[in-house]
Amino acid sequence: MKKAIADKAAALKPSGIRKFFDIVSEMEDVISLGVGEPDFDTPWAIRDEGIYTLEKGRTFYTSNSGLKQLREEIARYLRRRFELSYHPLKEILVTVGGSEGIDLAFRAMLDPGDEVLVPQPSYVSYVPCVSMAGGVPVPVPLKAENDFRLKRSDLEGLVNEKTKILVMPFPNNPTGAVMERDDLEEIAQFVLENDLYVLSDEIYAELTYTGKPHVSIAQLPGMQERTILINGFSKAYAMTGWRLGYACGPEHIVKEMVKIHQFCIMCAPTNSQYAAIAALRDCDEQVEEMRQAYDGRRRFLLHTFKQMGLPCFEPFGAFYVFPCIREFGMTSEEFATRLLREEKVAVVPGDAFGDCGEGFIRISYAYSIDALKKAMDRIDAFISRLRAQR
Amino acid sequence: MREQILTFLEKNSKANLGELAIMLGTSEETVEAEVRKMEEEQIIRGYHTLIDWDKTDVEKVTALIEVRVTPQRDQGFDRIAERIYNYPEVRSVYLISGAYDLMVILEGKTLREVSAFVSNKLSTLDTVISTATHFILKKYKADGTIMAAKEEDERIPVTF
């Protein structure tokens, strides 16, 4: 028989948390802080709209780019929240989660050998999506001393004539880092000087705790025409299972993304699209309530780490904290595995998000405060024991 | 700050104020002082416990009673409301807009006890024109809390 698997697929590294997942599923009484999705149910108004849509029998394909009304709502939302102006019918594409938008952008924009700058630690799908699209991912290590914000100096020396796209993964999973306006200005300048495009993954845009609204790099002068903006409903509206996101960008790029989307997906789920209209119209208050709940938990965790003497920078976004575990002299994976076996708390080793995440662990606070308290007690017991042994 | 404290305490009157302070990003003293002030100003009127009596051996019957009354000169509904709310078995009294005037929530041990209260005490008040009693058969949600058992976390335990 001929070789079944393409070299490109075979070369993809399997997900680094599979092993963990297997251990966790065999254990009882595990508190998992390893989840990358909200603990809240989707607000009822949205679920209700989904049910109503089914009752009405709206079960057909929508147009490839998504329902017109939904794209209009998305355009209104982006204007109202981030002062961004996109043409609803030409510059917005509704996708199956933010992930599809990321994949489409790379496939539409990369020629073989084109390089993509991927700041890390970051979400695990950028690198494989770039590779599958024929591009070359170039990791950009973010530094703990900069609170994992991207600095111009991190990028210097990594650009050549093949460099085409800079990924902007902020607010960041797994570190919780955000980029504020002045951080972004420095990067935008660099992008313009080097004639790059930006893929800005802002799926956590609603979940920031700086006291100021999230700023998109697309808001800065000269950037919108170079930026593909990725956002979606999963995190802000607790709609992960609905699989709905969107990509916005210049018409000539979005047009090509729609072409690929049309051939491989046809359209995003119709039911989810109708529900998402309700989300954008009626759920600002619920989003804010969830944000405040996350903020309280975030402060609680930071306070607890401080008491434990576990170094952790203050993250201002998403629902993760990223404490440093270097003092224990083991790798993130060893630390996470022992913590799971000995104290039954699941966290994700930082190096799962890029080599420079080594020495850190990702802790999600998409859990009730009671669960977090219990988990922190166990982590405290674990690290006290480790320290006593040294 | 006040609103945040109240929102929090409304959900959990047992909340530890030190922890609440951490979550609000302020000091324990500030939260304590604010709570004390709100107690003095009678904004905070009590710290109750939400009990699912159905899970105990205690027999309890709750009834909603719609009451139509004749308002009194100079005193409106206040005087008659007072006469009703002073009975200890009356849990709540609300002035209502619409087809009737007062909504009285009553708790008794048995149906008979509640009926006796309505016929002997409530209906006999001078200004009461009529009453309609509705017994509560099942509590699905009370004071914002869904009474059905909580479902387990169905999320996949480790995801990116």
Chai-1 contact restraints between the chains, C-beta under 6 A:
chainA,res_idxA,chainB,res_idxB,connection_type,confidence,min_distance_angstrom,max_distance_angstrom,comment,restraint_id
A,I17,B,V158,contact,1.0,0.0,6.0,A-B,restraint_1
A,F20,B,V158,contact,1.0,0.0,6.0,A-B,restraint_2
A,F21,B,V158,contact,1.0,0.0,6.0,A-B,restraint_3
A,V24,B,P157,contact,1.0,0.0,6.0,A-B,restraint_4
A,V24,B,V158,contact,1.0,0.0,6.0,A-B,restraint_5
A,S32,B,P157,contact,1.0,0.0,6.0,A-B,restraint_6
A,G34,B,P157,contact,1.0,0.0,6.0,A-B,restraint_7
A,G34,B,V158,contact,1.0,0.0,6.0,A-B,restraint_8
A,V35,B,R155,contact,1.0,0.0,6.0,A-B,restraint_9
A,V35,B,T159,contact,1.0,0.0,6.0,A-B,restraint_10
A,G36,B,T159,contact,1.0,0.0,6.0,A-B,restraint_11
A,G36,B,F160,contact,1.0,0.0,6.0,A-B,restraint_12
A,V124,B,F160,contact,1.0,0.0,6.0,A-B,restraint_13
A,G296,B,M23,contact,1.0,0.0,6.0,A-B,restraint_14
A,R299,B,I22,contact,1.0,0.0,6.0,A-B,restraint_15
A,R299,B,M23,contact,1.0,0.0,6.0,A-B,restraint_16
A,R299,B,G25,contact,1.0,0.0,6.0,A-B,restraint_17
A,F300,B,I22,contact,1.0,0.0,6.0,A-B,restraint_18
A,F300,B,M23,contact,1.0,0.0,6.0,A-B,restraint_19
A,H303,B,I22,contact,1.0,0.0,6.0,A-B,restraint_20
A,A346,B,P157,contact,1.0,0.0,6.0,A-B,restraint_21
A,A346,B,V158,contact,1.0,0.0,6.0,A-B,restraint_22
